[in-house]
């Protein structure tokens, strides 16, 4: 029993749970006014997030104990479900100009969120099987890219350029780590950027163009395109070192729209100051770095690529969200992992953390019992050409 407890990675268990619980508190603080304005009780959005957290926690625990290698056997089913969901959602009524939400059993889910994890699984599975001829572009690298292109294309049709860009960057991290030649990777990046530019150009309108001017010249149109970013600046600047106090945000009182969603970190900065922001970023960085460490230690190529993909998903999404609220990047509607309001995002993140914990358990089990026959039966050797994240 004692040996079994040693296989758990308590950092990857407690860090995401702490972030999620903190996020629930901040959602309540940031959404009270919005909820009442919308005709709901003050705790409406908090209670909905708690419901998703309970569901996600159950899946989180299940995934900790479910052998991650079994996902390879379910790959066709997983990809098929994702494609069906992305096609069906195109026939839904648009919300805020995009067909991104699908109603299932009384719940509204965002299929694109599940594509993030599903594509990571798919690419990790396929490229782990092609390690012996990974240098051959036509037979090893190209075929999985066709499926990646189909998924990205369906998401672009919603349209959801922000999520498509995130998924593209996550895919690049997995593909790069699989050991393909750098010149092949360069071609893929150029092609991917070209795809996003062309797709974006076909869908550009005055509203989307205003996001760029609002990000880099917000004070030229302070009442419209630059309004949201300016309110974010005011929230961040007002917070100072230790903040105004939990629940004391001024910007959430109707000034900062989407305060409980994309811009929740601005409310964190205003209420808890620089100290609160550092704590949140430290926990997010801990999860990402711990995930990359697990990827480096994992002897199974599929597990290693899966861990890299999950870590990249959290890191990329956090970077884009923080870039938007600080004016570094245009506003794309990307949520902050574990903190922002959103059931689909939270569900995918908790499932991902459960899978990452299961990989960590196998790594620790292999170190504790290196001669276990069951472990040897599943474990393949690290290919010489796979790129590993070097941790100091």
N, C-alpha and C positions, 0 to 999 in steps of 0.2 A: 504493500500500500504506500509506503514511504517513497519507494522508487517511482511509483506512478505519479505522485505529486511533483516530483522533480522534473517531470516532462512538460509541465505547464509553464508557459511564458507569461508570468504575471504582469509584466510591463505592457504586453499587448492585450491583456485582459482589462486592466484597470484604467489605462490611459484613454481608450475610446469610451469606456463607460463614464468616466469622470467628465470628459468633454461633452458627451450627450446629456448628462444630467445638468451640467452647467448651461448647455444650450437651451434646455427646457426652461430653466429659470430666466434666462435672458429673453427667450421668446415671450414669456409672460410679461416681463417688464416692457419689452418693445412693442407689444401688440395690444395692450389693454385699451388704449384710446382708439386704435383702428377697429378692434372688435366691437366696441360700443357704437362707434360711428356706423359700422355695417349692420347694426341691429342685433348683435350677439351679446352674450354675457362677457364680462371682461376676461375670463379665463378660457374663452372658446378655443383659440389657437393653441394654447398650452395643452388643453385636454386632448385635442386631436393629435398633437405631437406625442403625448404620453401613450395614446392608443397605438400609434405606429412603433413607439419604443418597445412596448410590451411584445408586440408581434416580432419585431426585429430581435429582441433579446432572446426569444425562443429559438429563432433561426440561428442566431449567433452561437448559442450553446450547442445546438444540433451540429453545426458545421465544425465546431471544435473537435467533436468526436467522430465525424464522418470522414473516412479516409479520402483525402483530396485526389488521390490517383483514380478514384472511381469516376470522376468528372470526365475523364477521357472517353469512357465507355458511353457517356450520355451526350457526347458532343453534337451529334447529328440532331438529336432531339432538342437540345438547347438552342442551336442556331436556327432550326426550323421554327421554333416558338417565337424567337426574336423577329424573324422576317415577317411572320404572320401578324404579329402585334404592330410592327411598323407600317404594314400595308393597311390594316384595319383602322389605325388611328388617322389615316389620311381622309377617311370618310366621316370623321367626327366633326362636330361644329367647332369652328375656331374660337379660341380663347385668347384675348389680347393679340389677335392677328396671327396666331399660330395654332396648328392642329397637333398639339403635343400631348394631349391628355386622353386617356382611355378609361371608360367606366367599366369596372369589373366587380360584380357582386356588391354594389353599393359603395365601393371605394373608387377613387380616381387615381390612376397610376400613370406615370410618365415612362413609356417604353424605352426612350432614349437613355434613361438612367441605367436600365438593366443591360443595355447594349454595351455600356462601358465594361462591366464585369464579364459579360458573355464573350465579347471580342478578345479580352485578355485571355480567357480560358481557351478559346479557339486557337489563337496564334501560338500560345504556349504549347498546346497539344500538338499542333501540326509541325511547328519548327523543332520540337524536341524529337520528333520521329524522323526528321530529315537531317540530323546532325552529320551523318556520314557523307552527305553530298550537298551541304549547305552552301558551298561556294558556287554551285551551278544555278544561275539566275532563273533559267527557263523552267527547270524541273523542281527546284526547291523553294525559291523565293517568290516567283510570280503567282502560282496557283492560289495561295492564301490571300494574295492581294486582290484578287477578283471578288472574293467574298467580302473583304474589307471595303472595297469600293461600292458594292451593292448596299451595304449597311449605311455607309456614309451618305450615299446618294439618297436613300429613303429618308434619312434624318434631315438632309438639306431641303427636301421637298416640303417639310412641315410648315414653314422653314425654321430651322434652328441652327444657325451658323455657329453660334458659340459652342454648343455641345458637340457639333461636328468637328470643330477645331480641337477641342479637348480630346476627343476620341482619337483623332489623327495623331496628336502628340503622344498619347499613351501607346498607340500602336507602334509608333517610331521607337519608343523606348524598349519595347519587347523585341521588335525586329532587330534593332541594333545589338541588343544583348544576346541574340541568338547566334551571333558569330558570322553574319553575312559580310561580304566584302564592303569596304567603305565606299568604293565607287558606286556600288549598287545602292547603298543607302543614300548617297548623295542624289542619285537619279530619282529615288523614291520621294525624297524631301522636295525636290524641285517640282516633280509631278504633282505631289500633294498640295503644295502651295498654289500651283497653277490651277488645280481643281477648285480650291476654296475661293480663289480670286474670281474665276469664271462664274462659279455658282453664286457668289456674292454679287457680282456685277449684274447678273440677270434678275436679281431680286432687290436691287437697290431702289430705295425711294427716299423721299425727303426726311422721313422719320429716322431711317437707318443711317443716312448721311449725317444727320444732326448728332448722332452718338459720337462721331469722331470729333466734330467741332466742339461738342460739349465736354469731351475728355481733355482736349489739348488747348482750348481757348474758351473756358467756361464763362468768363466774365464778359465776353462779347455778346452773349445772350443769356444774361443771368436769370431772366424770368421764364425761360423755356428750356432750350437744350442744355444749358449749363447749370440749371437750377439744382438738380439732384446732387451733383458733385460739390457745388458750393455749400449746400446744407451738410454734406458729409465733412467738408473741411471745417465748418463751424463746430460740428460735434466733436471731431478729433481734437481741434485746437482748444476747445472749452475744457476738455477732460484733464489736461495737464498731466501731472505725474500720478496723482492718486485718485482723480476723478471727482465727480460731484456727489457720488454715493449711489448705491444700488436703487433703482427706481426713480432717480432724480433727473433723468434726461429731459432736456427741453426740446430738442429737435424731433423727438418721437411724437410730440404733441401736434401732429398734423403737418409739420414742416418737412420732415424727411419721409418721403414715400418709400414703401417696401422696407420699412425699418426692421421688420422681423424676418425678412428674406435676405436679399442680396446685400443689404447695407447693415446687417446686424453688428458687424465689427465696429462700425462707427458709433453705435449705441454703447457697445462694450467700452470703447475708448472714452466716451463722454462720461459714463457712469463709474467706471473702474480705473480710468486713466491708463497711463503708460504701463503701470504694473500689471493691470488686468490683461492688456494686449500681449505683454511678454509671456505671461503664464499660458495663455491660449496658444501662442506660437511655439512655445517650448514643448507643449504636449503634442502638437501636430508634428513638429520636427522629430520628436522622440519616436513617434509611430513610424514616420517615413524612414528614418535612419535605422531603426530596429528591423524594419521590414527588409531593407537592403542588406543588413547584416545576416539575417536569416537566409536570404537569397544566396549570399556568398558562401555560407556554410552548408547549404543543402547539396547533397551529392546527386540528387535526381534532377535532371535537366528540366523536366516539366515543372516540378516544384519550384526550382530556382527562377524560371521565367515567369511563373505565376506570381511569385512573391515580388519580383521586380515590377510587374505590371500593376499590382495592387498598390505598391508603394508610390509608383509614378502617378497613378490616378489621384491619390490624395494630395501629393505634392503639387501636381499641375493645377488641380482644381483650386487649391488654396492660393496659389500664386496668382491665378487669373482673377479670383474674387478680390484679393487684397490689392491687386493692380487696378481694378476698377474703382474701388472706393478711395484710392489715393491719387487717381488721375494718371497713373502710369499706362493704363490700357483703357480702351473704350468700354462702356457699360454693356455687358452681354447677358446679364441675368443669371450668372453662375453663382450658385450658393456656396457658402463656406462649410466645408466638411464637418459634420457632427453638430454644428452650432446653429445654422440657419433653419428656418421652418421649411419642412418639406418631407412628406412621408416616403416617397419613392427613393429620394436621395438617402435618407437615413436607413431605409431597409437595405439598400444595396451596400452601403458602407458597413453595416453591422454583419451582413453575410460575408463580405470581403474580409473583415477582421476575424471572423470565425474560421475561414479558410486559411488565413495567414497563421492563425494560432495552431491549426492542425499541422501545417507544414513545420512550424517551430517544434511541435511535439515530436514529429518524426525525426527531426534533426537531433533533438536532445536524446531521444530513445536510441538512436544510432550511436551516439557518443557514450551512453550509459551501458548499452549492450551491443557492442560492435559485431558480435558473432551470431546474433539472432538470425536464424535461417529465414524467417518471414521477411526480415528487413532486407536480407541479401537478395531475396527473390524479386523484390520490387526495384531495388536501387540499381541505377546504371551509373557508370563512371562519368566523371566530368569530361566532355570532349575538350581537346586541346584548343579548339578554335572559339569556344564560347567566351564571351567577354563578361568578366565579373566586376562588380563594383568594389573597388579596393577601399577597405575601411582601415583607418589607422588604429 
